[in-house]
């Protein structure tokens, strides 16, 4: 396989799985580990991947990857996470869903629920839930972020402050080893912090790739979250901290 075909395939695998390894790619693509190391070096120099020991991850930074790319990233895992999260939300509950492709997956899983009231600052979530007439949808108005349909700003925060919901489901851009929940947009962070304050219980939905990225703005600690839904085991130290904090961890592994 030539470099012109191989490197786009490597990028697609990284976007799908969050991380690639030298030996794994060599076996998958039928080339030597030396060839893969050169490919990863080229991609890192082009700013498309970030080298780590034994492989590479999607690059970190101060700006998020594009919405369409985020929506495709770990899509199957997000569906498993969303399904497990939605199962824990009873009919008749009031719910907040914030900005994010995983919270949009949760919205899709809530379409079979009854008698919900959902408050959201995510236009995509509102459009998804419009398909169920038994769900009351309240959109927290604000400044529209056209890149992903999110509503942010002081007006959004003021609307959220008018509610006290049973359950908040939030997403994030990154989750670091100390348990800090991170994002890129400071205005979005302020909204998410308000959501946590105005909720009786908070669920965080975050696939394993969030542990391989970083972002500059802190939303909260996992200590403030009731349940984390993810698709892979946490690093031992972070799992220990969650146990100490009383933060439940639901690992939504593939079936079979």
Phi, psi and omega in degrees: 000130183283160181302323184295333176267326188291314185294319173299324177295320178298316179298319180296320178295317179297318179294325181284321189250351178086330182210148174232150176246153181299310184292322179296317178293320180301316180292320184290321185261356176070037178229176181281160177295328178296320178297316180296319179300319178295319178299314181294324176296316178299315182292325178292318179295332178276358179079013184268336176221165178238122182290137171228171182301122176083001182176221182201159177229169174298144185294143173267177178163202182255004176227146184280161173285165186296156184300312182299322179292320178297321182295324180281333186295120178054040185301320181294318178296320180298324178295316178298316179298313182298319181296316180294318180296314182297326178298333181273004179252116184281156170302148178084005182272159168259136191224144169245134174237126183261196183286139175149151181288332178284324175293329174295323175295322176298318178303318179298322180287339179279353182298340179268000179278168181231147171056044175264152164243120183244124173256133183211150170249028182236109182298328178294319176299315180301318180293322178296312185285346175299343179285352179238108183292348180271005177245122175278126183247125177242122181263123178279100186297161180171201179280125181283126172266104190295337183295330184217010178077014179278149175247126186223172176110178185295326179295318177302314180299317181296323177295315181299325181295347179277357185239156168225098188266161179291316186221132170250136173245117182238153172248179178206171178265334182202158179219116186268173188294340179274354180096008176283135179264126193235156176211177185260324187263118183298322179295321177293323178300315179300318178297314181297322178296321177294319178302315180299316180296326187264021182234143178284325176222146180233131176247134175254128176249118186207118178283171189299336182296337180294336177280353181252008181235170174222159178211156192274343188248132184267127175275306185189186173253155173301340176300334181269001184256138178283316182217133172256128174252123180216182186241006179209156181300141177286156171304144186308317182294319179291323176298319178297318180296318179300320178297319179295321182283344186079020177275117179290144178236120177250116180263116185262077183283159177301147179283153178098000000 
